[in-house]
C-alpha cells in the first residue's frame, strides 16, 4: 500500500468517528441479531459479544485516541555518519498486511482497523461467525469512510471464511500476509500456529497468578483478588490462580475469609490437598492440566506454597506468561518476584486487570502479546511498525 500522509489518515479517522455515531442504531440492531442467535450459556463469550451505546462510545473514543496520537511511520530510530561519508538512517516502516483472527468482540473490528490504518498497514479481519452481523456493519463504516476520502476500501477487509476455508487460507494464502495475530483462547491460538505459513504473534491467553506473601496486608489482598477475579471474567487479564504463603498468620481464618469473599461473587473454588483440609467442602484439583487452564469463568484455584521462590517456579511452569502479581510489604521480595517471573506484566500490590492498552498508556490495542518477538504486552500503535534502513552514498563501494 502507498504511504499516506498523516493528514489524510486523520481525515479518514474523523469520518469513522462521525459514522460510528451516525450509524449507532444500525450497529446495535445488527448486534442484536448476533445476540439473539447466540447460546447465552457461554457467559464470557456472550459478554464479549454485546454492543450497546457504551460500547459504541468506547469504539469512538478508541478511534479518537489513535487519531490524536503521533504518526508512528517514518520516525528516526538511529542515524550514523560514517567516516567515509556513507550516511545510514534507520526509520520505522509499516508491516504491510496484518491478519487478525478473533472471537466474539465486535469492538476489536474497530480497534484493530484503526491501529493498522494509522500505522499505514492493511488489515484482514477474521472475526467469529457469532459476530458476523455486527462486523459487517462496522467494516462497512470503514469502507464508507475510506471511499469518502478518496481511498480504496482494501485497507480494511472482512474475511467470511468457515473453519476449513480458514485453515486452507492460512496454509496457502491467496494474498501477501506479513503478520498474523490470533486473539482468543488456547484452541484458536494452537489452530493458527499449526496452520500458518507466515509469522504468528501469540496473544490473548491469560491464566494469571497472584502470590500472597506472609507479610501481605490481608484486607488489601482480598480487595485486589476480588477485583482481579470478578471485575471482568471474560478478559485475558483476569485472575485464575491464587497461591498463598503457608507462613501467613492465622492461615486457616484467612482461607475461610477468602472462601467467603469469593463465594459472595459465586466463584467456584478448586483447591489443593492442604487447602482442602481447611476448606473441606471445596473440590480438589485432581489433574495437573487444571494448572495450565485459563478459565474465563467464575472459577479459581487456591493452593499453598512455601515461599516466593516456590511461587515463582510454579508460575513460570504453568502460567500463560501474561500477568502475575505479588502481595507483600517486603520490597526486596517484590523486586525478586517481579524480576524472576516470566510474564509480560508483573504487579506488586495491584490487580492484574490493569494489563490493558488504555490503562498502560498505549491507547487502543490490537492484542496483548505473550510472545517476546517482536514485542510483549499491549500491542498499540507504536508496536505495529517494523523498521527500514535508508543508506545514502556517493558511489560508495565496499572494499
C-alpha positions in Angstrom: 0.0 0.0 0.0 1.2 3.5 -0.7 2.5 5.6 2.2 -0.3 8.0 3.3 0.2 11.4 4.8 -0.8 11.9 8.5 -3.3 14.4 7.4 -5.2 12.0 5.1 -5.1 9.3 7.7 -6.6 11.6 10.3 -9.3 12.8 7.9 -10.4 9.1 7.4 -10.4 8.6 11.2 -12.5 11.8 11.7 -15.0 10.3 9.2 -15.0 6.9 11.0 -15.9 8.8 14.3 -18.8 10.6 12.6 -20.1 7.4 11.0 -19.9 5.3 14.2 -22.1 7.9 15.9 -24.4 8.4 12.9 -24.9 4.7 12.3 -25.0 3.8 16.1 -28.6 2.4 16.0 -27.8 0.3 12.9 -24.7 -1.2 14.7 -26.7 -2.0 17.8 -29.6 -3.5 15.8 -27.1 -5.7 13.9 -25.5 -6.8 17.1 -29.0 -7.8 18.5 -29.2 -10.3 15.6 -26.0 -11.8 16.7 -27.0 -11.9 20.4 -30.4 -13.5 19.6 -28.6 -16.3 17.7 -26.0 -16.9 20.5 -26.1 -19.5 23.2 -26.0 -17.5 26.4 -24.6 -20.4 28.4 -21.1 -19.3 27.4 -21.2 -16.3 29.7 -17.7 -15.0 28.9 -18.2 -15.1 25.1 -21.6 -13.5 25.4 -20.2 -10.7 27.5 -17.6 -10.0 24.8 -20.2 -10.1 22.0 -22.5 -7.4 23.4 -22.6 -4.0 21.7 -24.6 -1.2 23.4 -24.4 2.6 23.5 -21.5 2.4 26.0 -19.6 0.0 23.7 -20.1 2.3 20.7 -18.9 5.2 22.8 -15.8 3.1 23.6 -15.2 2.5 19.9 -15.5 6.2 19.1 -13.1 7.0 22.0 -10.6 4.4 20.8 -10.6 5.9 17.3 -10.2 9.4 18.7 -7.3 8.4 20.9 -5.4 6.9 17.9 -6.3 9.9 15.7 -4.7 12.2 18.2 -1.5 10.1 18.5 1.7 10.9 16.7 2.1 9.0 13.4 4.3 6.1 14.1 5.6 5.7 10.5 8.9 7.4 9.3 10.2 8.1 12.8 14.1 8.1 13.0 15.4 5.3 15.3 19.1 5.9 14.7 21.5 7.9 12.5 25.1 7.1 11.7 27.5 9.2 9.6 30.5 7.1 8.8 34.0 8.4 8.3 33.8 7.5 4.6 30.8 9.8 4.1 28.1 7.0 4.0 25.0 8.0 5.9 22.8 5.4 7.4 19.4 6.2 8.9 17.1 3.6 10.5 13.4 4.6 10.3 10.1 3.0 11.3 8.1 1.5 8.5 4.7 -0.3 8.1 4.5 -4.1 8.4 2.3 -4.3 5.2 -0.7 -6.6 5.7 -1.7 -7.8 9.1 -4.3 -10.6 9.7 -6.1 -10.8 13.0 -8.2 -13.8 13.9 -10.5 -13.2 16.9 -13.7 -14.4 18.5 -16.8 -12.6 19.5 -15.7 -9.0 20.3 -17.0 -6.6 17.6 -15.1 -3.7 19.2 -11.9 -5.4 18.1 -13.1 -4.9 14.5 -12.8 -1.1 15.0 -9.8 -1.1 17.3 -7.7 -3.4 15.1 -8.6 -1.5 12.0 -7.8 1.9 13.4 -4.4 0.8 14.7 -3.4 -0.9 11.5 -4.6 2.0 9.3 -2.8 4.7 11.3 0.4 2.7 11.1 -0.2 2.5 7.3 -0.9 -1.2 7.3 -3.7 -3.1 5.5 -5.7 -5.4 7.8 -7.6 -8.7 7.2 -10.3 -9.2 9.8 -11.3 -12.8 10.5 -14.0 -12.4 13.2 -16.1 -15.3 14.5 -19.4 -16.3 12.9 -21.1 -15.3 16.2 -20.4 -11.6 15.4 -21.0 -11.6 11.7 -23.8 -9.1 11.5 -22.1 -6.6 13.8 -18.8 -6.9 11.9 -20.4 -6.4 8.5 -21.8 -3.1 9.6 -18.6 -2.0 11.3 -16.5 -2.8 8.3 -19.0 -1.0 6.0 -18.4 2.0 8.2 -14.7 1.8 7.4 -15.3 1.3 3.7 -17.6 4.4 3.6 -15.0 6.5 5.5 -12.2 5.4 3.2 -14.1 6.0 0.0 -15.4 9.4 1.3 -11.7 10.4 1.5 -10.7 9.1 -1.9 -9.1 5.9 -0.7 -9.6 2.3 -1.7 -11.6 0.2 0.8 -8.9 -2.5 0.5 -7.2 -1.1 3.6 -9.8 -3.0 5.7 -11.2 -6.3 4.6 -13.6 -8.7 6.4 -12.9 -12.4 5.7 -16.0 -14.6 5.8 -14.4 -18.0 6.0 -15.5 -21.2 7.6 -13.1 -23.2 9.6 -11.9 -25.4 6.8 -11.6 -22.4 4.5 -9.6 -20.5 7.2 -7.2 -23.5 7.5 -6.6 -23.5 3.8 -6.1 -19.7 3.7 -3.5 -19.9 6.5 -1.6 -22.7 4.7 -1.9 -21.3 1.2 -2.8 -17.6 1.5 -4.1 -16.0 -1.7 -2.6 -12.7 -0.9 0.5 -11.4 0.9 0.3 -11.6 4.7 3.2 -10.2 6.8 1.9 -10.9 10.3 -0.9 -13.0 11.9 -2.3 -12.2 15.3 -4.7 -14.8 16.8 -6.6 -13.2 19.6 -8.6 -15.7 21.7 -8.4 -18.9 23.6 -5.8 -21.7 23.5 -7.6 -23.7 20.9 -7.7 -20.8 18.4 -4.1 -19.9 19.1 -3.0 -23.6 18.5 -5.1 -23.8 15.4 -3.3 -20.8 13.9 0.2 -21.8 14.9 -0.3 -25.3 13.4 -1.5 -24.0 10.0 0.0 -20.5 9.4 3.0 -20.2 7.0 3.9 -16.6 8.0 4.9 -15.1 11.3 2.4 -15.5 14.1 2.3 -13.2 17.2 0.5 -15.0 20.0 -1.9 -13.1 22.2 -4.9 -13.4 24.4 -4.1 -16.3 26.6 -4.2 -15.4 30.3 -4.1 -18.0 33.1 -2.8 -15.3 35.5 -1.4 -15.9 39.0 -1.3 -14.0 42.3 1.1 -14.9 45.1 0.2 -13.7 48.7 3.3 -13.4 50.8 3.1 -13.9 54.6 3.8 -10.2 55.1 0.9 -9.0 52.9 -1.7 -6.6 54.0 -4.7 -9.0 54.1 -7.5 -6.5 53.6 -5.7 -5.1 50.6 -5.1 -8.6 49.4 -8.8 -9.5 49.5 -9.7 -6.3 47.6 -7.1 -7.0 44.9 -8.1 -10.7 44.5 -11.8 -9.9 44.1 -11.1 -7.2 41.5 -8.7 -9.4 39.5 -11.1 -12.4 39.6 -14.6 -10.9 39.3 -14.3 -7.5 37.6 -14.5 -9.0 34.1 -14.2 -12.7 33.8 -14.1 -12.6 30.0 -10.8 -10.6 30.0 -7.4 -12.2 29.4 -6.1 -10.2 32.3 -8.5 -11.8 34.8 -7.1 -13.9 37.7 -7.2 -17.7 37.7 -4.7 -19.0 40.3 -4.2 -17.9 43.9 -1.0 -19.0 45.7 -0.9 -18.4 49.5 2.3 -18.4 51.7 2.0 -21.2 54.3 3.5 -18.8 56.8 0.6 -16.4 56.7 -0.5 -15.6 60.2 -3.9 -17.1 61.1 -3.8 -19.1 57.8 -7.0 -21.1 58.5 -9.0 -18.0 59.2 -7.6 -16.2 56.2 -8.6 -19.2 54.0 -12.1 -19.1 55.3 -12.3 -15.4 54.8 -11.1 -15.8 51.2 -13.6 -18.6 50.6 -16.5 -16.5 51.9 -15.4 -13.4 49.9 -15.1 -15.3 46.6 -18.4 -17.3 47.2 -20.2 -14.0 47.6 -19.3 -13.4 43.9 -20.3 -17.0 43.1 -16.7 -18.0 42.3 -16.2 -21.8 42.2 -13.1 -22.9 44.0 -10.7 -25.7 43.2 -8.1 -26.4 46.0 -5.0 -28.4 46.7 -4.8 -31.1 49.4 -3.5 -28.7 52.0 -6.2 -26.1 51.5 -8.9 -28.8 51.4 -8.0 -29.7 55.0 -9.5 -26.3 55.9 -12.0 -25.8 53.1 -13.2 -29.4 53.1 -16.3 -28.6 51.1 -14.4 -27.5 48.0 -13.5 -29.7 45.1 -9.8 -30.8 45.0 -7.6 -30.1 42.0 -7.3 -33.6 40.5 -5.4 -33.0 37.3 -2.2 -31.1 36.6 -3.8 -29.9 33.4 -6.0 -27.6 35.5 -2.9 -25.6 36.4 -2.4 -24.8 32.7 -6.0 -23.8 32.1 -7.3 -20.3 31.5 -10.9 -20.4 33.0 -12.6 -17.3 31.6 -15.3 -18.1 34.2 -16.1 -17.6 37.8 -13.6 -20.2 38.9 -10.3 -20.0 40.7 -7.6 -22.4 42.1 -6.4 -21.8 45.6 -3.1 -23.5 46.8 -0.4 -23.2 49.4 3.4 -22.7 48.7 6.4 -22.5 51.0 7.7 -19.1 49.9 8.1 -16.7 46.9 10.7 -18.9 45.2 8.2 -21.8 45.1 5.6 -19.5 43.8 7.9 -18.2 41.1 8.7 -21.7 40.0 5.0 -22.7 39.8 4.0 -19.6 37.9 6.8 -19.9 35.3 5.8 -23.5 34.8 2.0 -23.2 34.4 1.1 -19.6 33.6 0.3 -18.2 30.1 3.1 -15.6 30.5 0.5 -12.8 30.6 0.2 -11.2 34.0 1.4 -12.1 37.5 1.1 -10.4 40.9 2.6 -10.5 44.3 1.0 -9.1 47.5 3.7 -8.2 50.0 5.0 -5.4 52.2 8.6 -6.6 51.6 10.0 -4.6 48.7 13.0 -6.9 48.3 10.7 -9.9 47.8 8.6 -7.9 45.4 11.6 -7.0 43.3 12.8 -10.6 43.3 9.4 -11.8 42.2 9.0 -9.2 39.5 12.4 -9.8 38.1 12.2 -13.6 38.0 8.6 -14.2 37.0 8.4 -14.7 33.2 5.3 -12.7 32.4 4.6 -9.7 30.1 3.3 -7.7 33.1 4.3 -8.1 36.7 2.4 -6.4 39.6 3.2 -5.5 43.2 0.1 -5.0 45.4 -2.1 -4.4 42.4 -4.8 -6.2 40.3 -3.8 -7.9 37.0 -6.8 -6.1 35.4 -4.5 -3.2 34.6 -2.8 -5.2 31.7 -4.6 -3.2 29.1 -3.5 -0.8 26.4 -5.7 2.1 27.7 -4.7 1.6 31.3 -1.0 1.3 30.4 -0.9 4.5 28.3 -0.7 2.7 25.0 -4.3 3.5 24.0 -6.3 1.1 21.8 -4.6 -2.2 21.4 -4.5 -4.8 18.7 -3.9 -7.5 21.3 -1.9 -8.3 24.5 1.1 -10.2 23.2 2.6 -13.0 25.3 5.3 -13.6 22.7 8.8 -12.0 23.2 9.3 -11.2 19.5 8.8 -8.5 18.4 7.0 -7.1 21.5 5.4 -8.3 24.7 2.4 -6.7 26.4 -0.2 -4.4 24.8 0.2 -4.1 21.1 -0.5 -0.4 20.5 0.1 1.9 17.6 3.9 2.2 18.1 4.2 -1.6 18.1 2.5 -2.0 14.6 5.5 -0.8 12.7 8.8 -2.5 11.7 12.0 -0.7 10.6 13.9 0.0 7.4 17.4 1.2 6.8 18.0 4.2 4.5 21.6 4.2 3.2 22.9 7.3 1.4 26.1 7.2 -0.6 28.1 8.9 -3.3 29.2 6.0 -5.4 30.4 4.1 -2.3 31.7 0.5 -2.8 32.8 -1.9 -0.1 36.5 -2.9 -0.2 
